[in-house]
C-alpha cells in the first residue's frame, strides 16, 4: 500500500507541474491574442480606405466587366480585374508552424483536402502555396507538390515578413501560372470560435461599383490611371492576402489559448481525482494498521 501511495503522490506532483506550464502558456497566448486583435482592427481601417480608393478608380471598368463573359475580349481591362478561363487554380493554405493549438490545424487541412478532392480531378489542376510548417509537412507527406512555402512567421507578422510569398503569389497570377487564387484559413470570430474560410483573392471580384457613389469629387491622376492601377491593384491584392494572414494568426492564438485552458482544467480534474484516491488509499492503510494493532493486542491477552 505504501508504494501505491508514493506512486499517487508522484502523479499528483507531475500533474501539478504540467498544469503550471499549461496555465503559463494560456496566459502567453491570451497576451498574443490581444495584440493580434488590435493589429487586425488597425488593418481593417487601412483595408477599408484602400478599397474605397481602388473602387473609385476602377468603377467604370467594373461596370463594363459585369456585362462580359469569359470568352469576351478583355483588352483594355486590367488583368487583375478580368475573369479569364480557369485552366489552373492557386491555393494559399495558412496553418501554424507547430501544434498545441487544439483542432486549429486539423480543421483547416481536413476541409481543404475535402475541397480539393471535390473540385478537382487531378493535382495538375491546382497549385499549392503554404504558410506554416504543419500544412507544408502535411501536403509533402502525402505526395503533393508545393510551389512555394513560408515557415517561421512571428506571432505578430509584419508585411515585410510575408512580402515575398505574397508578391510571388500575385506574380504567378500575372504570369498565368494559375488563373484564380484562393486563400484557405481559419477566420477569427472570438476567443472561443473560428470558422474555416476560402476567400477568392484574384481576380479581384469583391469590389462593387455602386460604392463609388460616395465620392463627390474626382481625383487628379498623375501620371495616368493605367500607370497608377498597375501599382495599386497588385498592392491591393497583396493587402487582402496579408489581411487573411493576420486574421489566421489571430485565430491561431485564440485556439492556443483555448487549448491550454482546456489542458489546465483537465489537469485540475486529474489532480482532484488523484487526491481522492490518495486519501482513500491512506485511510485504508491507517485502518489496516489499526486493525493489526488491535489484533496483536488481543492475541497477547
MONOR-V293834 format. One record per run of one state. SS is the DSSP state (A for helix, B for strand, O for the rest). FROM is the first residue (numbers start at 1). LEN is the number of residues. If there is no record, write none. Layout:
BEGIN
SS,FROM,LEN
SS,FROM,LEN
END
This chain:
BEGIN
O,1,1
A,2,64
O,66,23
B,89,6
O,95,9
A,104,16
O,120,3
A,123,3
B,126,6
O,132,1
A,133,9
O,142,4
B,146,5
O,151,8
A,159,16
O,175,5
B,180,11
O,191,2
B,193,10
O,203,6
A,209,6
O,215,10
A,225,76
O,301,1
END
